Amino acid sequence: MRIIKRPIGNQSGFTLVETLMATVILCGGLLALATAFAQGMIIMMSSHPHQVAKEKASEAIESVFTSRDTRIISWARIRNVSRGGIFLDGPQALRGSGPDGLVNTADDSTQECETLPGPDKLLGTADDILIPLSGFTREVEIRDIGSNLRRIRIIIVYQIGGLTRQYELVSYISSFA
């Protein structure tokens, strides 16, 4: 059996400095991972209100196009009130469409609510839970681009915790149905 002798001055292993450096690098990686996890949680929290904002903006655009296509209102009235039209100026609380089928007009109905299933876990029954969409505002801004073309800009503003978020949808409408 052979005995391997090592020189006394050349000891293998880690020094204290190497261990500290490895610990610092490991902590930096864990901190980056924790930050990514926190950002993911923030995005998950904001996904539902963001989806509501997208749907309410689309609903407003669709109501304007439908009114033009069905001739509910004339081309001259597809403007903001300040320009001789029927759409209210500035941000408005989210309200249901009135008898004219348009949102952000003077005849809008009550505040819109989100409906969730109640204790029976069935939607459309008497125990459904209504949550008012009070933290949302919608603005319909219509600007003339030409004699037969207008830009419609829908701006939905909503709160997530202490942050104010904004969703904007832009479309163009012509007088030709």
Secondary structure in CASP SS format (residue, H / E / C, confidence):
PFRMAT SS
TARGET T0000
AUTHOR 0000-0000-0000
METHOD secondary structure of the structure
MODEL  1
M C 1.00
R C 1.00
I C 1.00
I C 1.00
K C 1.00
R C 1.00
P C 1.00
I C 1.00
G C 1.00
N C 1.00
Q C 1.00
S C 1.00
G C 1.00
F C 1.00
T C 1.00
L H 1.00
V H 1.00
E H 1.00
T H 1.00
L H 1.00
M H 1.00
A H 1.00
T H 1.00
V H 1.00
I H 1.00
L H 1.00
C H 1.00
G H 1.00
G H 1.00
L H 1.00
L H 1.00
A H 1.00
L H 1.00
A H 1.00
T H 1.00
A H 1.00
F H 1.00
A H 1.00
Q H 1.00
G H 1.00
M H 1.00
I H 1.00
I H 1.00
M H 1.00
M H 1.00
S H 1.00
S H 1.00
H H 1.00
P H 1.00
H H 1.00
Q H 1.00
V H 1.00
A H 1.00
K H 1.00
E H 1.00
K H 1.00
A H 1.00
S H 1.00
E H 1.00
A H 1.00
I H 1.00
E H 1.00
S H 1.00
V H 1.00
F H 1.00
T H 1.00
S H 1.00
R H 1.00
D H 1.00
T H 1.00
R C 1.00
I C 1.00
I C 1.00
S C 1.00
W H 1.00
A H 1.00
R H 1.00
I C 1.00
R C 1.00
N E 1.00
V H 1.00
S H 1.00
R H 1.00
G C 1.00
G C 1.00
I C 1.00
F E 1.00
L C 1.00
D C 1.00
G C 1.00
P C 1.00
Q E 1.00
A E 1.00
L C 1.00
R E 1.00
G C 1.00
S C 1.00
G C 1.00
P C 1.00
D C 1.00
G C 1.00
L C 1.00
V C 1.00
N C 1.00
T E 1.00
A C 1.00
D C 1.00
D C 1.00
S C 1.00
T C 1.00
Q E 1.00
E C 1.00
C E 1.00
E E 1.00
T E 1.00
L E 1.00
P C 1.00
G C 1.00
P C 1.00
D C 1.00
K C 1.00
L C 1.00
L C 1.00
G C 1.00
T C 1.00
A C 1.00
D C 1.00
D C 1.00
I E 1.00
L E 1.00
I E 1.00
P E 1.00
L C 1.00
S C 1.00
G C 1.00
F E 1.00
T E 1.00
R E 1.00
E E 1.00
V E 1.00
E E 1.00
I E 1.00
R E 1.00
D E 1.00
I E 1.00
G E 1.00
S C 1.00
N C 1.00
L E 1.00
R E 1.00
R E 1.00
I E 1.00
R E 1.00
I E 1.00
I E 1.00
I E 1.00
V E 1.00
Y E 1.00
Q E 1.00
I E 1.00
G C 1.00
G C 1.00
L E 1.00
T E 1.00
R E 1.00
Q E 1.00
Y E 1.00
E E 1.00
L E 1.00
V E 1.00
S E 1.00
Y E 1.00
I E 1.00
S E 1.00
S C 1.00
F C 1.00
A C 1.00
END
